[in-house]
Amino acid sequence: QVQLVESGGGLVQAGGSLRLSCAASGSIFSIKAMGWYRQAPGKQRELVAIISSGGSTNYADSVKDRFTISRDNAKNTVYLQMNSLKPEDTANYYCNTVLLGINYWGKGTLVTVSS
């Protein structure tokens, strides 16, 4: 069992920045990759960024060069630094990991970017 709790969302103007955090607890010693997903109203959930246990990262094309995913293994926390935010980045952002074939999700944190 893994519990994921996101924080750091809020309202920001276009061009601004936010940093999201995802704190993991439970059977975290087996966690490998962790990712951030987002879901905008009326749209499907999409992958934003993913980071492996070794620190390798991948990003959606829409956020490359603007977002940075990182992890602090000592704190069992994954971060998403979001810069140069655009109104189209508005969505609920979810933290995710897969353990023994089971997808674990947090409850999400809302990011709203005003134009």
C-alpha positions as a Markdown table, in Angstrom:
| # | Residue | x | y | z |
|---|---|---|---|---|
| 1 | Gln | 0.0 | 0.0 | 0.0 |
| 2 | Val | 1.2 | 3.5 | -0.9 |
| 3 | Gln | -0.4 | 6.8 | 0.1 |
| 4 | Leu | 0.3 | 9.9 | -2.0 |
| 5 | Val | -0.6 | 13.4 | -0.9 |
| 6 | Glu | -0.2 | 16.4 | -3.3 |
| 7 | Ser | 0.1 | 20.0 | -2.3 |
| 8 | Gly | 1.2 | 23.3 | -3.7 |
| 9 | Gly | -1.6 | 24.1 | -6.2 |
| 10 | Gly | -3.3 | 27.4 | -6.4 |
| 11 | Leu | -4.2 | 30.4 | -8.6 |
| 12 | Val | -1.4 | 32.1 | -10.6 |
| 13 | Gln | -1.2 | 34.6 | -13.4 |
| 14 | Ala | 0.1 | 33.5 | -16.8 |
| 15 | Gly | 3.9 | 33.6 | -16.8 |
| 16 | Gly | 4.0 | 32.8 | -13.1 |
| 17 | Ser | 5.4 | 29.8 | -11.3 |
| 18 | Leu | 4.2 | 27.1 | -8.8 |
| 19 | Arg | 5.9 | 24.2 | -7.2 |
| 20 | Leu | 3.9 | 21.1 | -6.5 |
| 21 | Ser | 4.9 | 18.5 | -3.9 |
| 22 | Cys | 3.9 | 14.9 | -3.6 |
| 23 | Ala | 4.6 | 13.1 | -0.3 |
| 24 | Ala | 4.7 | 9.3 | -0.3 |
| 25 | Ser | 4.1 | 7.0 | 2.6 |
| 26 | Gly | 3.5 | 3.3 | 3.2 |
| 27 | Ser | 5.5 | 0.7 | 1.3 |
| 28 | Ile | 7.7 | 3.3 | -0.2 |
| 29 | Phe | 10.9 | 1.3 | -0.2 |
| 30 | Ser | 9.7 | -0.5 | -3.3 |
| 31 | Ile | 8.7 | 2.6 | -5.2 |
| 32 | Lys | 10.6 | 3.1 | -8.5 |
| 33 | Ala | 9.3 | 5.6 | -11.0 |
| 34 | Met | 6.9 | 8.4 | -9.9 |
| 35 | Gly | 5.0 | 10.7 | -12.2 |
| 36 | Trp | 2.8 | 13.7 | -12.4 |
| 37 | Tyr | -0.4 | 13.7 | -14.4 |
| 38 | Arg | -3.0 | 16.3 | -15.1 |
| 39 | Gln | -6.6 | 16.4 | -16.0 |
| 40 | Ala | -8.4 | 19.5 | -17.4 |
| 41 | Pro | -12.2 | 19.8 | -17.3 |
| 42 | Gly | -13.6 | 17.7 | -20.1 |
| 43 | Lys | -10.3 | 16.2 | -21.1 |
| 44 | Gln | -8.5 | 12.9 | -20.4 |
| 45 | Arg | -5.8 | 12.6 | -17.8 |
| 46 | Glu | -2.4 | 13.0 | -19.4 |
| 47 | Leu | 1.2 | 12.4 | -18.4 |
| 48 | Val | 3.1 | 15.6 | -17.5 |
| 49 | Ala | 6.4 | 14.2 | -16.3 |
| 50 | Ile | 8.0 | 11.1 | -14.9 |
| 51 | Ile | 11.1 | 10.4 | -12.9 |
| 52 | Ser | 12.8 | 7.1 | -12.3 |
| 53 | Ser | 14.4 | 5.9 | -9.1 |
| 54 | Gly | 17.7 | 6.8 | -10.6 |
| 55 | Gly | 16.6 | 10.3 | -11.5 |
| 56 | Ser | 16.0 | 9.9 | -15.3 |
| 57 | Thr | 13.2 | 12.1 | -16.4 |
| 58 | Asn | 10.7 | 12.4 | -19.3 |
| 59 | Tyr | 8.3 | 15.2 | -20.1 |
| 60 | Ala | 5.3 | 15.8 | -22.2 |
| 61 | Asp | 6.2 | 18.0 | -25.2 |
| 62 | Ser | 3.8 | 20.7 | -24.0 |
| 63 | Val | 5.7 | 21.3 | -20.8 |
| 64 | Lys | 9.3 | 20.7 | -21.9 |
| 65 | Asp | 11.7 | 23.5 | -20.9 |
| 66 | Arg | 9.0 | 24.9 | -18.6 |
| 67 | Phe | 8.5 | 22.2 | -16.0 |
| 68 | Thr | 11.0 | 20.3 | -13.9 |
| 69 | Ile | 10.4 | 17.1 | -12.0 |
| 70 | Ser | 12.7 | 16.1 | -9.1 |
| 71 | Arg | 12.7 | 13.8 | -6.1 |
| 72 | Asp | 14.1 | 13.9 | -2.6 |
| 73 | Asn | 14.4 | 10.2 | -1.6 |
| 74 | Ala | 15.3 | 11.2 | 2.0 |
| 75 | Lys | 12.0 | 13.0 | 2.3 |
| 76 | Asn | 10.0 | 10.5 | 0.1 |
| 77 | Thr | 8.8 | 13.5 | -1.9 |
| 78 | Val | 8.5 | 14.3 | -5.6 |
| 79 | Tyr | 8.3 | 17.8 | -6.8 |
| 80 | Leu | 7.1 | 19.5 | -10.0 |
| 81 | Gln | 8.5 | 23.0 | -10.6 |
| 82 | Met | 6.3 | 24.8 | -13.1 |
| 83 | Asn | 7.5 | 28.0 | -14.7 |
| 84 | Ser | 6.1 | 30.2 | -17.4 |
| 85 | Leu | 2.7 | 28.9 | -16.7 |
| 86 | Lys | 0.0 | 29.2 | -19.4 |
| 87 | Pro | -3.8 | 29.2 | -19.1 |
| 88 | Glu | -3.8 | 25.8 | -20.9 |
| 89 | Asp | -1.9 | 24.4 | -17.9 |
| 90 | Thr | -5.0 | 24.8 | -15.8 |
| 91 | Ala | -5.9 | 21.3 | -14.5 |
| 92 | Asn | -6.0 | 19.1 | -11.5 |
| 93 | Tyr | -2.5 | 17.6 | -11.0 |
| 94 | Tyr | -2.1 | 14.1 | -9.7 |
| 95 | Cys | 0.9 | 12.2 | -8.4 |
| 96 | Asn | 1.2 | 8.6 | -9.4 |
| 97 | Thr | 3.3 | 5.5 | -8.9 |
| 98 | Val | 2.9 | 1.8 | -9.8 |
| 99 | Leu | 3.8 | -0.8 | -7.2 |
| 100 | Leu | 3.4 | -4.5 | -8.0 |
| 101 | Gly | 1.2 | -3.7 | -10.9 |
| 102 | Ile | -1.2 | -1.5 | -8.9 |
| 103 | Asn | -1.6 | 2.2 | -9.8 |
| 104 | Tyr | -1.6 | 4.5 | -6.9 |
| 105 | Trp | -3.0 | 8.0 | -7.2 |
| 106 | Gly | -3.2 | 11.0 | -4.9 |
| 107 | Lys | -6.3 | 13.1 | -4.6 |
| 108 | Gly | -4.9 | 15.9 | -6.7 |
| 109 | Thr | -4.1 | 19.5 | -6.4 |
| 110 | Leu | -5.8 | 22.2 | -8.5 |
| 111 | Val | -3.7 | 24.6 | -10.6 |
| 112 | Thr | -5.5 | 27.5 | -12.1 |
| 113 | Val | -3.7 | 29.9 | -14.5 |
| 114 | Ser | -5.4 | 33.1 | -15.3 |
| 115 | Ser | -4.7 | 35.1 | -18.5 |
